[in-house]
Structure formats: C-alpha cells, structure tokens
Amino acid sequence: MNGPTHDTSAGATGHPTRLAGLFEGNAARHPARAAVTLDGTTVSYGELNELADAYAARLLGLGLDAGDRAVVYADLSLDVVAATLGILKAGGCLVTTHPTFSRRKLVHQIRACDAAFLVTDRAGALGDLFADTGLSAVLPLGAGGPPGGATPRPRPLGRPRRGPGIPLAGPPAAVFYTSGSTSSPKGVTVGHRAMTAAFEAVTSSLGHTADDVVLSCTPIGSDFGFYNIVMPLAFGGRAVLLRGLAASPREVWETIGEEGVTAVHGFPSLLAHLCRIDGLGRDPRPSLRLLSSTGQRLPVEHIRTLREALPDVPIHSMYGLTECKRVCSLPPEEIDRRPGSVGEPVTGVRAHLVDGDGAPVGEPGVPGELVVAGDQVMQGYWGDPELTGRVLRTGLFGEDRVLFTGDLFTRDEDGFLHWVARGDDAFSRSMFKVNPHEVEARLRQHPSVADAAVVPVPDEEAGEVPAACVVPRDSRTPDAEELLRHCAEHLDWHMVPAFVVFHDELPRTESGKTDRRALRRALAEPAPGPPDGDPREYVASSSMIGLADRFDAIATGRDQVPRAPVRSTIRDAVPDRLLLDYQDAMVERSGPLFRHFLASVPGVLEELSRVGVALARLAGRRAQRDGRGLTFYEADAFDGSSGRTLAAFADGRVTTLTSSPNRANERWFRTWADPALSRYFPGSLFHLDRAALRAAPEYAPFRDGFDVVYETAAFQFYGKDRAAQIAHLTEVLRPGGLAFFLEKLNHPDPLEYERRERVKDEVHKARYFPPEEIQRKRREMLTRMVDGQVEFDDLVGALGDRFAHVHLLWNGTNFYEFVACDDAGTLAEFLELAGEPLIPDGFCFEDPVVRRVGGHGGTGPR
C-alpha cells in the first residue's frame, strides 16, 4: 500500500511540513478533489483553501500576531473547518471549544488563555464580550462565503497579553482543552512539530492514502475531532463529518455506505454503537477497509462482535491522549491473539513503565504508570506551570523530557502494552482494590448488555462500593439480580457491583468519551426520581406535597393575594393587539394561585402570552396543512389558565390537558374551562403516563401523546434529577413535538442570584405585595423550593441529552424558559411565529435571549 504523499512547496503559510501547508499543497495539486462532506454538501480542496485564505487574511488584517490565541466557538459547519485552517495559515494559535458550552464557560476559557480573537456563528447572542474578556475582535463566521464584518474592541486593552506561564519552543499551534473527565479542563499546549509528528505516526500506522474517505463523529471542539478532520486534508483524502453519534446506529452504517467511507476513526463509544446493529454482518460495506479506536480501552467483547460480523475489516486498537496524540498501536493481525492490547509504541515515541517510586517496571504483567517521550509530547498546560512540572519531567531515561500519563499499563512477554486503568480510576472497597474496567469487561460478556461503566459511590461501611451503569441491548433489558450473579460467578466479592442502574446511553464528554464524573455525580447525590413502578412515594416525599397547605391557602384566596390587578407595564410597546387580548383573557380567567404566580415573576405574563399566541398560530397552520391541530399538556400548571386561554384563542384547533396535585385548583379550572377543548387531571404530573391517558375515556384525544408539553416551574418541587423528570414528562410527547421548560434556576455566584432576587422583589413584586408578605414567603416557601433548583448548565445538559435542539426563549431575573425539540423544522416554524420576547426593562440578564444553547444533534435553527 502506498504511503501518504506530501506537498513540498510552501503555501501561504510558508511552512510546507505543517498541517496547513500540507493541505495547501494538496489544494494546489488537486483543487477539484473532494475535501469535506457535511450534511450532504461537499466542498473541494480549492474552494476550502480559498475560504481558509479569506479567514487568514481577515485575521491578519485585524492584527493577529504569531502565537495569538484565536478561539473557535461554533456548531460544526464547512465554514468552521475553513476558519480553523485559516487560523493555522495565519500563524495563530488555535483554541477550540465545544459549541454547547454556556457563555459563562466560554468567557472562562477565553480568559484562561487570554485569547485575542473569537470566531463564532453566534456573535449577536453573546453580549458584550469585551467587557468580560481581553478579546481584540470578534469575527462572525460566513455562511458558505468569506467571514462577516468583525467587531473590534472599542477601546485599547491597556495591558500586555499574558504569556503561557510555561516554556515554549516556538509559537504554539493550538491549545486543546481536555474534556475534564478526571479533573477540571486543562489547556494542553501543542507545537507545530508535535502536530506533524502525530500526523506522520497516525497515517503511517493506518496506511492512509489520498484515496481514503475518513468518517468522523467527534466535534471539532476536541483535539480528536480536529485531527480527524485536518489529517485527511493533509494526506489528500476526504473527511465525512457527522454531528456526533446518530440516535440510530443504522444511520451511521448507512452513511458509511452512501459516502464510500474507507476508514472509521473513533472512540470505543462509536464502535460500541455499531455493535448494536442487528445483522451487521449481513449488510457489509465494500468500501470499508479499516476501523480504528483510541482514547479509551476498546472492550474485548466489542472486538469479538466486530470481528465476527466484519471479518475482512481490520481493526486498529490504539492508545493516545491529548498530551501525546498517538502513543501506541496494535497491528490488526495481532488483535485476535491479544485483543486486550493496544500494541507497541508508534514511530517516534518511546514508552517506559514506572512504579510508584519512579523506578522502572520490567517484569511482564506487573502494572506501572506509562511514561512517554518523543516529538508528539505537549509543551505543557497553558497558564499552569505547577501542573506542567508534575507531569513533564527532565533527566529521566536519557530523554530531554518525559510525560507521566497517569495511566496504568502492563507489558506482556512479547513487549505489547495493555491498558489497565487510569491511576485515579481504581478505588478501595473495605481496603480491597477495585478495578472498574475488569467489572465492565465482565458485564459486557452478558448477552443482554451493550455497554457498561462502573463508578464508585460512597458507602458508610465500605468507604466506596462499585455501581454498575448498564446500557441494555435493544429489547433485551436484563434483570439486575441476574447481572449481579453473572459478575459473582467470575469476580471476587469486592468487585461485584453493589447495584445496577440502567441507561439508554452512557453520558459522554464533549469529546465523546464516557463521562464517569457525570455518572458519579448522579449517583453520589441521589435525588428521588420518578420510580419505574408506583410513583406515590416519590410524590409524597416531595416539596409539592410538603408545601400543600401553603399552596392551598394561596389557591383558595386566603393568603398572598395580589393587592392590585396583574397587568403588563409595557402594553404600549406591544405591537400585536392579539397579544394584549391574550394577556387580558388569561388574567381575567385565572384562579388565585396562577394570579399569584403572574404577580411574582417579572415578565412571565408577557412571555406566556407570546408563546400562547405563537402556538395558536402554529395550530392554525398545521390544521390547514395536515388537517389536524395540536394537543397541549401543561404539567402541574396551577388551574390551567395558560392551557385554557390557548384553547380559547385557537378556535378549536388546540385540545389541552392540565395536571395539578392541588385540589383547590380544580374548582377554578371547572369554572372557566370549555370541557370540549380542555381536560383536567387531578394529580401530580408523575402520576400521569401513557397508560393513564389510555385508561380513561376523558383523555381519548391524548391517547397517542401530545404535540406540546409545558412544564411551568414544577420540577423544582420534586427534586434535582432533571434527567429522570424530563424522561417522565416527555414519555407522553409525540415524536418531533415541542417541549417547554420554564424554571427558576440557581446561579453559580450566590451574590448574583441574590441580586436578581432583590430586583424581582423590590421592583416587580412590590407592586403587588407588601414587604412583609414578600419576606414571609421567602421564609416559608422559597428557602425550601431552592433545594430543588438546578443551574443553567445542568438543565441545558439534561435537555441536550434528551433532545436534538435546545433553545433559550426567555429570561426574567432567575427565571428562564427553554424550548426543546427533535425536529428542526417544527422548532424553526415556532421560533418564526414567536418572534422576540417582550421583557420589561431591568429584568432580563441575557443579551440577547433567544439562542441555541444545546442539543445532541444538528445545528437547528438559530
């Protein structure tokens, strides 16, 4: 097989051996050759190079100097690929960040590396970044063309840029922030020589040529995603990009066939995804010539499944880390003989094993920490000389410097390396050491298990015990006790999990690895979640029931009654008369508890009316287009004022259901509801599921679920387990339906949270309640309600795990509203109808509000 051919003439970068120079050489020789495919669109080398040059020229014109950090913050697109190449061409230092990061995380990362430039597809949604960072300019991405007009810093920075705090051998090429799977993210600083060395090691190990078509499912915001896109461009091949793992493994397999993919590079999670395809071996892909895995251990069980299904497709089991891109590789001819090995060091890398005292480990089978040296090793952690000094050491093994990886390995008698665990993965159970990866391997041997992760959870007697997080195979959910017996047959007692938790999918870090920290957090701080069986205990233990007397007093008009009629303060600014009519109708036909809610939350009257009118118009469009309107469910939503108003304004095209566990609310619902259009469920949202909908004739319109579900600050009364709560609520959501979540959120800065609370109380609530009532409610109710509130990133993360598209819709002090949907077209249509929110001055702390904030697939409308 021919090796990769590299151009030797300098391009615009003037560095023909750098990755951008190699790409330029390929573009010069073969401008019409296909370079990158995304969403069915393919761009040629010539087109991509021209676009990358436009970004490079714009950045240089803005004053970018060699080594200046330029952050890329955008959803995956062909423009992002061009901008990334443009930064390298201009001699800048690329800093990638994940597009689902919140503004808060983005600002933190910009500050950490003191970036000079930001390239983004959402410049208008980020507010005044110059006030919060030292950026020199913000450059908007183009839409298939040159970049948009840059926004320069309005005033000089007034200080020199901060350096890296670590020695650098020449200008840095990139700062890759780790996913933080074992600690807070670290800025791995990589030079151009390390990038080129990684490219040479990977392409020679895999035998890549310009005929290869490489599939990547990893976001460009990680180092793995970056290399998966840029390396094929450097050897003259084509990169086929997917936006993360598709919900169906079959979709990935179909893409491989449709695009003629020859090589799949991924983390073990991608290959595990393929293993879930029924009849994989009966549907081969003739173009596919190799599979490669790195980043984490490739489970032996998955190797066997793939080898059985695809016996003619070689599997390359490899190991690397952000700090040293590719350390070792197992030749495919060895994988059946030693499936647990990740091979031998690649060309240019030297590897050593050391014990806890730093002494060499030479005996086969004895674990030691892996220490590596070579041109691929990073230059250090940006801005963290202390941590850099701990992992990069000099004067050992005859090397100028070596990297202590923190990973434990053994060598077999033939010198092949076997990954054991991260040094901090192992834990003690009653003084006995537990290696979670051994337990996971045993779990995956069960025929009903597709994937597994084992993490420690606190235990009063044992210190920590193993918990098994298991993904069942399709339609074959195993019994937890059966899995524990399965483990006990071959593992020592201390390795047997204490319990099993089932997941549809294991959580992933931004780069696609198993997120063990997320699993540990979810298990270490267990909040009661909706049980699989009878939910009565869950509801009975909640604040919703604990505060029932207080809610009843308000719902019956005995307490906390607004002293003035609830009315918008910005009626003159409302351009649509229908919005005002909607507001008036909702207030007029509301019961005491809902009226109290409107008087307590600034801007919520205007917002519920905006959403209601948009949904009524959406129902009208759907009725004309499809011959049916919408079904709408508001969960634990007071007396149903919002749903009833929507039904009345939609001219019979919306049928609504309201649930409420408060008996006093039902009286007000029955007083105002049209029974032909609005129904009532007298219980908690966690008592309602598809079975309940199908059991009662009254709920016949909802037998197949709802087109729209709306949670109005209800979850916080039941605990913090948003993933379980969202899963329960959306069990009754029709495919492609809209889900709304209006919640009061905690803020990572307690002082900022309290500042917003004072604005709410002293400006908005003071119009309706005397100060002593406001303080009494805080003492009697709000201090308990806050225990169930979560932060912005936690809620967005939980929504993003469930939905392809998540948008922020509205903000009023500490209250936020989100809309989530798996259908980009439906979401785009709703956003078009809704327009921009109308929020009274002084209450909004997001600028601008409406923007995409998360989701596990696609870019969606923005």
BELVEN-V321751 format. One record per run of one state. SS is the DSSP state (@ for helix, = for strand, . for the rest). FROM is the first residue (numbers start at 1). TO is the last residue. Records with the same first field share a line. If there is no record, write none. Layout:
BEGIN
SS = FROM-TO ; FROM-TO
END
This chain:
BEGIN
. = 1-18 ; 30-33 ; 39-40 ; 62-68 ; 74-77 ; 90-92 ; 97-102 ; 114-116 ; 121-122 ; 126-128 ; 133-136 ; 141-150 ; 153-171 ; 178-186 ; 207-212 ; 217-222 ; 236-237 ; 242-248 ; 260-262 ; 267-267 ; 276-279 ; 283-289 ; 294-299 ; 310-313 ; 322-323 ; 331-331 ; 335-342 ; 346-348 ; 355-359 ; 361-367 ; 375-376 ; 378-379 ; 382-384 ; 394-401 ; 412-416 ; 423-426 ; 430-431 ; 435-435 ; 445-448 ; 460-462 ; 474-475 ; 477-479 ; 489-492 ; 496-498 ; 504-507 ; 509-513 ; 515-515 ; 525-535 ; 541-542 ; 547-547 ; 556-570 ; 574-576 ; 589-591 ; 601-603 ; 627-629 ; 636-640 ; 650-653 ; 660-662 ; 673-677 ; 682-684 ; 688-689 ; 696-696 ; 703-705 ; 713-714 ; 718-721 ; 745-745 ; 747-749 ; 768-770 ; 789-790 ; 803-804 ; 813-814 ; 822-823 ; 835-850 ; 855-862
@ = 19-29 ; 45-61 ; 78-89 ; 103-113 ; 123-125 ; 129-132 ; 192-206 ; 223-235 ; 249-259 ; 268-275 ; 280-282 ; 300-309 ; 332-334 ; 385-391 ; 436-444 ; 480-488 ; 493-495 ; 516-524 ; 536-540 ; 543-546 ; 548-555 ; 571-573 ; 577-588 ; 592-600 ; 604-626 ; 641-649 ; 663-672 ; 685-687 ; 690-695 ; 697-702 ; 715-717 ; 722-732 ; 750-767 ; 771-788 ; 792-802 ; 824-834
= = 34-38 ; 41-44 ; 69-73 ; 93-96 ; 117-120 ; 137-140 ; 151-152 ; 172-177 ; 187-191 ; 213-216 ; 238-241 ; 263-266 ; 290-293 ; 314-321 ; 324-330 ; 343-345 ; 349-354 ; 360-360 ; 368-374 ; 377-377 ; 380-381 ; 392-393 ; 402-411 ; 417-422 ; 427-429 ; 432-434 ; 449-459 ; 463-473 ; 476-476 ; 499-503 ; 508-508 ; 514-514 ; 630-635 ; 654-659 ; 678-681 ; 706-712 ; 733-744 ; 746-746 ; 791-791 ; 805-812 ; 815-821 ; 851-854
END
